[in-house]
Amino acid sequence: MFMKNEYLSVKDAAALLGVTPLTIRNWDSRGRLTAYRHPINNYRMFKKSDVEAILADFKPREKRSKSGLRKLSVAYEDEVS
């Protein structure tokens, strides 16, 4: 059922999106990202296509740190407004 190249673990999805694994779990509980459970170990698995769709919705934005240096960060499209 779970093809290795079609599904991502929480850690892999987080790395691809540049967020923490906790953020991925929160998005799952809020319904922004659908998790599928592995039939043997019950771990959360995410369709690679779903994660890539969220990645396409990210918009780059510039932030300044306390030191005044510019940092590039991303914001989820729904959170920008």
PDB file with one MODEL, atoms N, CA, C and O in Angstrom:
MODEL        1
ATOM      1  N   MET A   1       0.821  -1.194   0.000  1.00  0.00           N
ATOM      2  CA  MET A   1       0.000   0.000   0.000  1.00  0.00           C
ATOM      3  C   MET A   1       0.871   1.267   0.000  1.00  0.00           C
ATOM      4  O   MET A   1       0.636   2.177  -0.795  1.00  0.00           O
ATOM      5  N   PHE A   2       1.851   1.327   0.869  1.00  0.00           N
ATOM      6  CA  PHE A   2       2.679   2.527   0.966  1.00  0.00           C
ATOM      7  C   PHE A   2       3.956   2.347   0.161  1.00  0.00           C
ATOM      8  O   PHE A   2       4.881   1.644   0.567  1.00  0.00           O
ATOM      9  N   MET A   3       3.977   2.995  -0.977  1.00  0.00           N
ATOM     10  CA  MET A   3       5.183   2.970  -1.801  1.00  0.00           C
ATOM     11  C   MET A   3       6.169   3.974  -1.211  1.00  0.00           C
ATOM     12  O   MET A   3       5.788   5.088  -0.853  1.00  0.00           O
ATOM     13  N   LYS A   4       7.407   3.585  -1.113  1.00  0.00           N
ATOM     14  CA  LYS A   4       8.414   4.427  -0.459  1.00  0.00           C
ATOM     15  C   LYS A   4       8.546   5.806  -1.095  1.00  0.00           C
ATOM     16  O   LYS A   4       8.758   6.788  -0.383  1.00  0.00           O
ATOM     17  N   ASN A   5       8.427   5.903  -2.401  1.00  0.00           N
ATOM     18  CA  ASN A   5       8.628   7.190  -3.046  1.00  0.00           C
ATOM     19  C   ASN A   5       7.346   8.015  -3.170  1.00  0.00           C
ATOM     20  O   ASN A   5       7.403   9.155  -3.631  1.00  0.00           O
ATOM     21  N   GLU A   6       6.198   7.477  -2.774  1.00  0.00           N
ATOM     22  CA  GLU A   6       4.937   8.211  -2.858  1.00  0.00           C
ATOM     23  C   GLU A   6       4.543   8.863  -1.541  1.00  0.00           C
ATOM     24  O   GLU A   6       3.744   9.799  -1.537  1.00  0.00           O
ATOM     25  N   TYR A   7       5.081   8.393  -0.433  1.00  0.00           N
ATOM     26  CA  TYR A   7       4.716   8.885   0.891  1.00  0.00           C
ATOM     27  C   TYR A   7       5.943   9.371   1.638  1.00  0.00           C
ATOM     28  O   TYR A   7       7.051   8.878   1.428  1.00  0.00           O
ATOM     29  N   LEU A   8       5.731  10.347   2.516  1.00  0.00           N
ATOM     30  CA  LEU A   8       6.813  10.915   3.317  1.00  0.00           C
ATOM     31  C   LEU A   8       6.495  10.759   4.795  1.00  0.00           C
ATOM     32  O   LEU A   8       5.332  10.806   5.197  1.00  0.00           O
ATOM     33  N   SER A   9       7.515  10.577   5.587  1.00  0.00           N
ATOM     34  CA  SER A   9       7.344  10.558   7.039  1.00  0.00           C
ATOM     35  C   SER A   9       7.183  11.995   7.533  1.00  0.00           C
ATOM     36  O   SER A   9       7.362  12.942   6.766  1.00  0.00           O
ATOM     37  N   VAL A  10       6.848  12.155   8.794  1.00  0.00           N
ATOM     38  CA  VAL A  10       6.730  13.485   9.394  1.00  0.00           C
ATOM     39  C   VAL A  10       8.046  14.236   9.242  1.00  0.00           C
ATOM     40  O   VAL A  10       8.061  15.407   8.863  1.00  0.00           O
ATOM     41  N   LYS A  11       9.142  13.560   9.538  1.00  0.00           N
ATOM     42  CA  LYS A  11      10.469  14.185   9.466  1.00  0.00           C
ATOM     43  C   LYS A  11      10.805  14.616   8.040  1.00  0.00           C
ATOM     44  O   LYS A  11      11.319  15.714   7.826  1.00  0.00           O
ATOM     45  N   ASP A  12      10.518  13.758   7.070  1.00  0.00           N
ATOM     46  CA  ASP A  12      10.827  14.083   5.677  1.00  0.00           C
ATOM     47  C   ASP A  12       9.952  15.217   5.145  1.00  0.00           C
ATOM     48  O   ASP A  12      10.429  16.083   4.413  1.00  0.00           O
ATOM     49  N   ALA A  13       8.671  15.209   5.515  1.00  0.00           N
ATOM     50  CA  ALA A  13       7.766  16.285   5.094  1.00  0.00           C
ATOM     51  C   ALA A  13       8.216  17.618   5.693  1.00  0.00           C
ATOM     52  O   ALA A  13       8.199  18.647   5.018  1.00  0.00           O
ATOM     53  N   ALA A  14       8.617  17.590   6.963  1.00  0.00           N
ATOM     54  CA  ALA A  14       9.090  18.808   7.624  1.00  0.00           C
ATOM     55  C   ALA A  14      10.342  19.347   6.951  1.00  0.00           C
ATOM     56  O   ALA A  14      10.473  20.554   6.750  1.00  0.00           O
ATOM     57  N   ALA A  15      11.257  18.460   6.604  1.00  0.00           N
ATOM     58  CA  ALA A  15      12.504  18.892   5.943  1.00  0.00           C
ATOM     59  C   ALA A  15      12.212  19.490   4.577  1.00  0.00           C
ATOM     60  O   ALA A  15      12.814  20.495   4.201  1.00  0.00           O
ATOM     61  N   LEU A  16      11.303  18.890   3.838  1.00  0.00           N
ATOM     62  CA  LEU A  16      10.968  19.395   2.514  1.00  0.00           C
ATOM     63  C   LEU A  16      10.327  20.786   2.588  1.00  0.00           C
ATOM     64  O   LEU A  16      10.587  21.644   1.745  1.00  0.00           O
ATOM     65  N   LEU A  17       9.493  20.995   3.600  1.00  0.00           N
ATOM     66  CA  LEU A  17       8.792  22.273   3.742  1.00  0.00           C
ATOM     67  C   LEU A  17       9.587  23.311   4.538  1.00  0.00           C
ATOM     68  O   LEU A  17       9.240  24.492   4.530  1.00  0.00           O
ATOM     69  N   GLY A  18      10.630  22.888   5.213  1.00  0.00           N
ATOM     70  CA  GLY A  18      11.430  23.827   6.001  1.00  0.00           C
ATOM     71  C   GLY A  18      10.755  24.236   7.294  1.00  0.00           C
ATOM     72  O   GLY A  18      10.933  25.360   7.762  1.00  0.00           O
ATOM     73  N   VAL A  19       9.979  23.329   7.875  1.00  0.00           N
ATOM     74  CA  VAL A  19       9.304  23.584   9.147  1.00  0.00           C
ATOM     75  C   VAL A  19       9.679  22.469  10.110  1.00  0.00           C
ATOM     76  O   VAL A  19      10.377  21.529   9.730  1.00  0.00           O
ATOM     77  N   THR A  20       9.225  22.563  11.343  1.00  0.00           N
ATOM     78  CA  THR A  20       9.521  21.526  12.325  1.00  0.00           C
ATOM     79  C   THR A  20       8.520  20.377  12.211  1.00  0.00           C
ATOM     80  O   THR A  20       7.418  20.558  11.695  1.00  0.00           O
ATOM     81  N   PRO A  21       8.909  19.193  12.694  1.00  0.00           N
ATOM     82  CA  PRO A  21       7.949  18.084  12.714  1.00  0.00           C
ATOM     83  C   PRO A  21       6.686  18.406  13.518  1.00  0.00           C
ATOM     84  O   PRO A  21       5.600  17.932  13.183  1.00  0.00           O
ATOM     85  N   LEU A  22       6.823  19.205  14.569  1.00  0.00           N
ATOM     86  CA  LEU A  22       5.646  19.595  15.349  1.00  0.00           C
ATOM     87  C   LEU A  22       4.669  20.399  14.498  1.00  0.00           C
ATOM     88  O   LEU A  22       3.456  20.243  14.643  1.00  0.00           O
ATOM     89  N   THR A  23       5.173  21.251  13.620  1.00  0.00           N
ATOM     90  CA  THR A  23       4.308  22.015  12.716  1.00  0.00           C
ATOM     91  C   THR A  23       3.535  21.070  11.803  1.00  0.00           C
ATOM     92  O   THR A  23       2.342  21.267  11.572  1.00  0.00           O
ATOM     93  N   ILE A  24       4.206  20.050  11.287  1.00  0.00           N
ATOM     94  CA  ILE A  24       3.535  19.069  10.428  1.00  0.00           C
ATOM     95  C   ILE A  24       2.427  18.372  11.200  1.00  0.00           C
ATOM     96  O   ILE A  24       1.333  18.186  10.666  1.00  0.00           O
ATOM     97  N   ARG A  25       2.681  17.987  12.428  1.00  0.00           N
ATOM     98  CA  ARG A  25       1.653  17.331  13.249  1.00  0.00           C
ATOM     99  C   ARG A  25       0.491  18.271  13.536  1.00  0.00           C
ATOM    100  O   ARG A  25      -0.667  17.855  13.531  1.00  0.00           O
ATOM    101  N   ASN A  26       0.802  19.537  13.786  1.00  0.00           N
ATOM    102  CA  ASN A  26      -0.263  20.524  14.010  1.00  0.00           C
ATOM    103  C   ASN A  26      -1.111  20.710  12.759  1.00  0.00           C
ATOM    104  O   ASN A  26      -2.336  20.788  12.852  1.00  0.00           O
ATOM    105  N   TRP A  27      -0.483  20.782  11.600  1.00  0.00           N
ATOM    106  CA  TRP A  27      -1.231  20.921  10.345  1.00  0.00           C
ATOM    107  C   TRP A  27      -2.121  19.711  10.124  1.00  0.00           C
ATOM    108  O   TRP A  27      -3.219  19.841   9.584  1.00  0.00           O
ATOM    109  N   ASP A  28      -1.663  18.537  10.533  1.00  0.00           N
ATOM    110  CA  ASP A  28      -2.488  17.335  10.429  1.00  0.00           C
ATOM    111  C   ASP A  28      -3.715  17.459  11.336  1.00  0.00           C
ATOM    112  O   ASP A  28      -4.835  17.179  10.907  1.00  0.00           O
ATOM    113  N   SER A  29      -3.510  17.873  12.575  1.00  0.00           N
ATOM    114  CA  SER A  29      -4.647  17.968  13.509  1.00  0.00           C
ATOM    115  C   SER A  29      -5.619  19.079  13.124  1.00  0.00           C
ATOM    116  O   SER A  29      -6.801  19.012  13.461  1.00  0.00           O
ATOM    117  N   ARG A  30      -5.131  20.104  12.418  1.00  0.00           N
ATOM    118  CA  ARG A  30      -6.002  21.202  11.969  1.00  0.00           C
ATOM    119  C   ARG A  30      -6.596  20.966  10.585  1.00  0.00           C
ATOM    120  O   ARG A  30      -7.416  21.758  10.120  1.00  0.00           O
ATOM    121  N   GLY A  31      -6.193  19.895   9.931  1.00  0.00           N
ATOM    122  CA  GLY A  31      -6.757  19.551   8.635  1.00  0.00           C
ATOM    123  C   GLY A  31      -6.091  20.207   7.439  1.00  0.00           C
ATOM    124  O   GLY A  31      -6.599  20.101   6.323  1.00  0.00           O
ATOM    125  N   ARG A  32      -4.980  20.874   7.640  1.00  0.00           N
ATOM    126  CA  ARG A  32      -4.272  21.492   6.507  1.00  0.00           C
ATOM    127  C   ARG A  32      -3.508  20.466   5.683  1.00  0.00           C
ATOM    128  O   ARG A  32      -3.240  20.682   4.501  1.00  0.00           O
ATOM    129  N   LEU A  33      -3.163  19.363   6.308  1.00  0.00           N
ATOM    130  CA  LEU A  33      -2.417  18.299   5.647  1.00  0.00           C
ATOM    131  C   LEU A  33      -3.004  16.981   6.122  1.00  0.00           C
ATOM    132  O   LEU A  33      -3.183  16.783   7.324  1.00  0.00           O
ATOM    133  N   THR A  34      -3.304  16.087   5.209  1.00  0.00           N
ATOM    134  CA  THR A  34      -3.932  14.818   5.557  1.00  0.00           C
ATOM    135  C   THR A  34      -2.879  13.748   5.792  1.00  0.00           C
ATOM    136  O   THR A  34      -2.027  13.495   4.940  1.00  0.00           O
ATOM    137  N   ALA A  35      -2.950  13.125   6.957  1.00  0.00           N
ATOM    138  CA  ALA A  35      -2.027  12.044   7.291  1.00  0.00           C
ATOM    139  C   ALA A  35      -2.704  10.703   7.028  1.00  0.00           C
ATOM    140  O   ALA A  35      -3.903  10.531   7.246  1.00  0.00           O
ATOM    141  N   TYR A  36      -1.911   9.781   6.561  1.00  0.00           N
ATOM    142  CA  TYR A  36      -2.337   8.405   6.389  1.00  0.00           C
ATOM    143  C   TYR A  36      -1.499   7.584   7.355  1.00  0.00           C
ATOM    144  O   TYR A  36      -0.325   7.887   7.571  1.00  0.00           O
ATOM    145  N   ARG A  37      -2.082   6.560   7.931  1.00  0.00           N
ATOM    146  CA  ARG A  37      -1.357   5.761   8.922  1.00  0.00           C
ATOM    147  C   ARG A  37      -0.751   4.523   8.269  1.00  0.00           C
ATOM    148  O   ARG A  37      -1.403   3.822   7.495  1.00  0.00           O
ATOM    149  N   HIS A  38       0.502   4.278   8.599  1.00  0.00           N
ATOM    150  CA  HIS A  38       1.189   3.089   8.105  1.00  0.00           C
ATOM    151  C   HIS A  38       0.519   1.862   8.738  1.00  0.00           C
ATOM    152  O   HIS A  38       0.305   1.843   9.950  1.00  0.00           O
ATOM    153  N   PRO A  39       0.188   0.847   7.945  1.00  0.00           N
ATOM    154  CA  PRO A  39      -0.571  -0.292   8.489  1.00  0.00           C
ATOM    155  C   PRO A  39       0.192  -1.135   9.507  1.00  0.00           C
ATOM    156  O   PRO A  39      -0.431  -1.828  10.311  1.00  0.00           O
ATOM    157  N   ILE A  40       1.510  -1.094   9.494  1.00  0.00           N
ATOM    158  CA  ILE A  40       2.279  -1.930  10.421  1.00  0.00           C
ATOM    159  C   ILE A  40       2.613  -1.184  11.711  1.00  0.00           C
ATOM    160  O   ILE A  40       2.405  -1.711  12.804  1.00  0.00           O
ATOM    161  N   ASN A  41       3.130   0.039  11.589  1.00  0.00           N
ATOM    162  CA  ASN A  41       3.603   0.748  12.781  1.00  0.00           C
ATOM    163  C   ASN A  41       2.725   1.927  13.187  1.00  0.00           C
ATOM    164  O   ASN A  41       2.984   2.562  14.209  1.00  0.00           O
ATOM    165  N   ASN A  42       1.700   2.229  12.412  1.00  0.00           N
ATOM    166  CA  ASN A  42       0.736   3.300  12.688  1.00  0.00           C
ATOM    167  C   ASN A  42       1.355   4.702  12.661  1.00  0.00           C
ATOM    168  O   ASN A  42       0.752   5.643  13.176  1.00  0.00           O
ATOM    169  N   TYR A  43       2.547   4.860  12.070  1.00  0.00           N
ATOM    170  CA  TYR A  43       3.153   6.182  11.931  1.00  0.00           C
ATOM    171  C   TYR A  43       2.361   7.007  10.932  1.00  0.00           C
ATOM    172  O   TYR A  43       1.717   6.470  10.031  1.00  0.00           O
ATOM    173  N   ARG A  44       2.420   8.329  11.108  1.00  0.00           N
ATOM    174  CA  ARG A  44       1.812   9.227  10.118  1.00  0.00           C
ATOM    175  C   ARG A  44       2.664   9.219   8.855  1.00  0.00           C
ATOM    176  O   ARG A  44       3.892   9.277   8.912  1.00  0.00           O
ATOM    177  N   MET A  45       1.988   9.146   7.720  1.00  0.00           N
ATOM    178  CA  MET A  45       2.643   9.229   6.420  1.00  0.00           C
ATOM    179  C   MET A  45       1.856  10.236   5.600  1.00  0.00           C
ATOM    180  O   MET A  45       0.632  10.309   5.705  1.00  0.00           O
ATOM    181  N   PHE A  46       2.554  11.009   4.789  1.00  0.00           N
ATOM    182  CA  PHE A  46       1.908  12.052   3.992  1.00  0.00           C
ATOM    183  C   PHE A  46       2.188  11.817   2.526  1.00  0.00           C
ATOM    184  O   PHE A  46       3.310  11.476   2.151  1.00  0.00           O
ATOM    185  N   LYS A  47       1.180  11.996   1.697  1.00  0.00           N
ATOM    186  CA  LYS A  47       1.381  11.855   0.261  1.00  0.00           C
ATOM    187  C   LYS A  47       2.346  12.941  -0.196  1.00  0.00           C
ATOM    188  O   LYS A  47       2.199  14.111   0.157  1.00  0.00           O
ATOM    189  N   LYS A  48       3.319  12.540  -0.974  1.00  0.00           N
ATOM    190  CA  LYS A  48       4.312  13.482  -1.464  1.00  0.00           C
ATOM    191  C   LYS A  48       3.649  14.596  -2.282  1.00  0.00           C
ATOM    192  O   LYS A  48       4.068  15.751  -2.214  1.00  0.00           O
ATOM    193  N   SER A  49       2.625  14.249  -3.048  1.00  0.00           N
ATOM    194  CA  SER A  49       1.924  15.251  -3.861  1.00  0.00           C
ATOM    195  C   SER A  49       1.213  16.286  -2.986  1.00  0.00           C
ATOM    196  O   SER A  49       1.157  17.460  -3.350  1.00  0.00           O
ATOM    197  N   ASP A  50       0.668  15.867  -1.831  1.00  0.00           N
ATOM    198  CA  ASP A  50       0.020  16.813  -0.908  1.00  0.00           C
ATOM    199  C   ASP A  50       1.039  17.787  -0.317  1.00  0.00           C
ATOM    200  O   ASP A  50       0.771  18.982  -0.197  1.00  0.00           O
ATOM    201  N   VAL A  51       2.199  17.267   0.045  1.00  0.00           N
ATOM    202  CA  VAL A  51       3.257  18.112   0.622  1.00  0.00           C
ATOM    203  C   VAL A  51       3.773  19.087  -0.430  1.00  0.00           C
ATOM    204  O   VAL A  51       4.021  20.255  -0.129  1.00  0.00           O
ATOM    205  N   GLU A  52       3.934  18.614  -1.653  1.00  0.00           N
ATOM    206  CA  GLU A  52       4.400  19.496  -2.721  1.00  0.00           C
ATOM    207  C   GLU A  52       3.375  20.579  -3.042  1.00  0.00           C
ATOM    208  O   GLU A  52       3.750  21.688  -3.422  1.00  0.00           O
ATOM    209  N   ALA A  53       2.085  20.275  -2.895  1.00  0.00           N
ATOM    210  CA  ALA A  53       1.043  21.284  -3.110  1.00  0.00           C
ATOM    211  C   ALA A  53       1.142  22.389  -2.053  1.00  0.00           C
ATOM    212  O   ALA A  53       0.963  23.564  -2.371  1.00  0.00           O
ATOM    213  N   ILE A  54       1.421  22.023  -0.817  1.00  0.00           N
ATOM    214  CA  ILE A  54       1.597  23.037   0.235  1.00  0.00           C
ATOM    215  C   ILE A  54       2.850  23.858  -0.048  1.00  0.00           C
ATOM    216  O   ILE A  54       2.856  25.073   0.145  1.00  0.00           O
ATOM    217  N   LEU A  55       3.896  23.205  -0.499  1.00  0.00           N
ATOM    218  CA  LEU A  55       5.132  23.909  -0.834  1.00  0.00           C
ATOM    219  C   LEU A  55       4.887  24.950  -1.920  1.00  0.00           C
ATOM    220  O   LEU A  55       5.477  26.029  -1.884  1.00  0.00           O
ATOM    221  N   ALA A  56       4.036  24.646  -2.873  1.00  0.00           N
ATOM    222  CA  ALA A  56       3.722  25.591  -3.947  1.00  0.00           C
ATOM    223  C   ALA A  56       2.942  26.796  -3.420  1.00  0.00           C
ATOM    224  O   ALA A  56       2.974  27.861  -4.037  1.00  0.00           O
ATOM    225  N   ASP A  57       2.238  26.647  -2.284  1.00  0.00           N
ATOM    226  CA  ASP A  57       1.460  27.746  -1.704  1.00  0.00           C
ATOM    227  C   ASP A  57       2.288  28.688  -0.842  1.00  0.00           C
ATOM    228  O   ASP A  57       1.812  29.763  -0.477  1.00  0.00           O
ATOM    229  N   PHE A  58       3.520  28.306  -0.508  1.00  0.00           N
ATOM    230  CA  PHE A  58       4.376  29.169   0.298  1.00  0.00           C
ATOM    231  C   PHE A  58       4.760  30.409  -0.502  1.00  0.00           C
ATOM    232  O   PHE A  58       5.048  30.324  -1.696  1.00  0.00           O
ATOM    233  N   LYS A  59       4.763  31.549   0.161  1.00  0.00           N
ATOM    234  CA  LYS A  59       5.206  32.800  -0.444  1.00  0.00           C
ATOM    235  C   LYS A  59       6.424  33.291   0.326  1.00  0.00           C
ATOM    236  O   LYS A  59       6.387  33.340   1.555  1.00  0.00           O
ATOM    237  N   PRO A  60       7.492  33.652  -0.359  1.00  0.00           N
ATOM    238  CA  PRO A  60       8.642  34.193   0.368  1.00  0.00           C
ATOM    239  C   PRO A  60       8.332  35.592   0.904  1.00  0.00           C
ATOM    240  O   PRO A  60       7.642  36.372   0.247  1.00  0.00           O
ATOM    241  N   ARG A  61       8.826  35.897   2.057  1.00  0.00           N
ATOM    242  CA  ARG A  61       8.701  37.247   2.599  1.00  0.00           C
ATOM    243  C   ARG A  61       9.972  37.555   3.369  1.00  0.00           C
ATOM    244  O   ARG A  61      10.662  36.657   3.851  1.00  0.00           O
ATOM    245  N   GLU A  62      10.261  38.816   3.472  1.00  0.00           N
ATOM    246  CA  GLU A  62      11.488  39.247   4.107  1.00  0.00           C
ATOM    247  C   GLU A  62      11.197  39.689   5.533  1.00  0.00           C
ATOM    248  O   GLU A  62      10.206  40.370   5.794  1.00  0.00           O
ATOM    249  N   LYS A  63      12.064  39.300   6.443  1.00  0.00           N
ATOM    250  CA  LYS A  63      11.949  39.722   7.834  1.00  0.00           C
ATOM    251  C   LYS A  63      13.288  40.308   8.259  1.00  0.00           C
ATOM    252  O   LYS A  63      14.332  39.966   7.705  1.00  0.00           O
ATOM    253  N   ARG A  64      13.245  41.167   9.220  1.00  0.00           N
ATOM    254  CA  ARG A  64      14.488  41.691   9.789  1.00  0.00           C
ATOM    255  C   ARG A  64      14.658  41.121  11.189  1.00  0.00           C
ATOM    256  O   ARG A  64      13.725  41.094  11.992  1.00  0.00           O
ATOM    257  N   SER A  65      15.863  40.671  11.455  1.00  0.00           N
ATOM    258  CA  SER A  65      16.155  40.140  12.779  1.00  0.00           C
ATOM    259  C   SER A  65      16.403  41.296  13.746  1.00  0.00           C
ATOM    260  O   SER A  65      16.424  42.458  13.340  1.00  0.00           O
ATOM    261  N   LYS A  66      16.587  40.979  15.005  1.00  0.00           N
ATOM    262  CA  LYS A  66      16.862  42.012  16.010  1.00  0.00           C
ATOM    263  C   LYS A  66      18.132  42.784  15.698  1.00  0.00           C
ATOM    264  O   LYS A  66      18.266  43.953  16.061  1.00  0.00           O
ATOM    265  N   SER A  67      19.060  42.123  15.022  1.00  0.00           N
ATOM    266  CA  SER A  67      20.321  42.791  14.697  1.00  0.00           C
ATOM    267  C   SER A  67      20.197  43.676  13.452  1.00  0.00           C
ATOM    268  O   SER A  67      21.149  44.359  13.075  1.00  0.00           O
ATOM    269  N   GLY A  68      19.020  43.660  12.818  1.00  0.00           N
ATOM    270  CA  GLY A  68      18.811  44.474  11.636  1.00  0.00           C
ATOM    271  C   GLY A  68      19.119  43.761  10.329  1.00  0.00           C
ATOM    272  O   GLY A  68      18.905  44.315   9.251  1.00  0.00           O
ATOM    273  N   LEU A  69      19.618  42.535  10.422  1.00  0.00           N
ATOM    274  CA  LEU A  69      19.907  41.773   9.211  1.00  0.00           C
ATOM    275  C   LEU A  69      18.612  41.243   8.611  1.00  0.00           C
ATOM    276  O   LEU A  69      17.684  40.865   9.326  1.00  0.00           O
ATOM    277  N   ARG A  70      18.569  41.224   7.297  1.00  0.00           N
ATOM    278  CA  ARG A  70      17.390  40.694   6.621  1.00  0.00           C
ATOM    279  C   ARG A  70      17.438  39.184   6.590  1.00  0.00           C
ATOM    280  O   ARG A  70      18.492  38.587   6.369  1.00  0.00           O
ATOM    281  N   LYS A  71      16.289  38.569   6.812  1.00  0.00           N
ATOM    282  CA  LYS A  71      16.175  37.127   6.742  1.00  0.00           C
ATOM    283  C   LYS A  71      15.059  36.794   5.767  1.00  0.00           C
ATOM    284  O   LYS A  71      14.046  37.491   5.705  1.00  0.00           O
ATOM    285  N   LEU A  72      15.249  35.742   5.019  1.00  0.00           N
ATOM    286  CA  LEU A  72      14.211  35.277   4.128  1.00  0.00           C
ATOM    287  C   LEU A  72      13.438  34.180   4.837  1.00  0.00           C
ATOM    288  O   LEU A  72      14.030  33.206   5.303  1.00  0.00           O
ATOM    289  N   SER A  73      12.147  34.323   4.924  1.00  0.00           N
ATOM    290  CA  SER A  73      11.309  33.297   5.532  1.00  0.00           C
ATOM    291  C   SER A  73      10.128  33.048   4.622  1.00  0.00           C
ATOM    292  O   SER A  73       9.942  33.743   3.623  1.00  0.00           O
ATOM    293  N   VAL A  74       9.342  32.066   4.966  1.00  0.00           N
ATOM    294  CA  VAL A  74       8.167  31.751   4.172  1.00  0.00           C
ATOM    295  C   VAL A  74       6.933  31.811   5.045  1.00  0.00           C
ATOM    296  O   VAL A  74       6.987  31.570   6.251  1.00  0.00           O
ATOM    297  N   ALA A  75       5.832  32.135   4.418  1.00  0.00           N
ATOM    298  CA  ALA A  75       4.558  32.187   5.133  1.00  0.00           C
ATOM    299  C   ALA A  75       3.551  31.390   4.336  1.00  0.00           C
ATOM    300  O   ALA A  75       3.520  31.459   3.107  1.00  0.00           O
ATOM    301  N   TYR A  76       2.745  30.650   5.024  1.00  0.00           N
ATOM    302  CA  TYR A  76       1.681  29.926   4.372  1.00  0.00           C
ATOM    303  C   TYR A  76       0.684  30.940   3.856  1.00  0.00           C
ATOM    304  O   TYR A  76       0.369  31.902   4.556  1.00  0.00           O
ATOM    305  N   GLU A  77       0.185  30.752   2.660  1.00  0.00           N
ATOM    306  CA  GLU A  77      -0.636  31.749   1.981  1.00  0.00           C
ATOM    307  C   GLU A  77      -1.819  32.230   2.817  1.00  0.00           C
ATOM    308  O   GLU A  77      -2.152  33.414   2.781  1.00  0.00           O
ATOM    309  N   ASP A  78      -2.461  31.330   3.572  1.00  0.00           N
ATOM    310  CA  ASP A  78      -3.603  31.708   4.403  1.00  0.00           C
ATOM    311  C   ASP A  78      -3.214  32.613   5.559  1.00  0.00           C
ATOM    312  O   ASP A  78      -4.041  33.382   6.049  1.00  0.00           O
ATOM    313  N   GLU A  79      -1.964  32.531   6.000  1.00  0.00           N
ATOM    314  CA  GLU A  79      -1.524  33.311   7.153  1.00  0.00           C
ATOM    315  C   GLU A  79      -1.003  34.681   6.780  1.00  0.00           C
ATOM    316  O   GLU A  79      -0.778  35.503   7.669  1.00  0.00           O
ATOM    317  N   VAL A  80      -0.800  34.961   5.501  1.00  0.00           N
ATOM    318  CA  VAL A  80      -0.216  36.234   5.072  1.00  0.00           C
ATOM    319  C   VAL A  80      -1.178  37.377   5.253  1.00  0.00           C
ATOM    320  O   VAL A  80      -0.765  38.457   5.675  1.00  0.00           O
ATOM    321  N   SER A  81      -2.437  37.186   4.952  1.00  0.00           N
ATOM    322  CA  SER A  81      -3.398  38.291   4.991  1.00  0.00           C
ATOM    323  C   SER A  81      -3.648  38.833   6.363  1.00  0.00           C
ATOM    324  O   SER A  81      -4.436  39.764   6.525  1.00  0.00           O
TER     325      SER A  81
ENDMDL
END
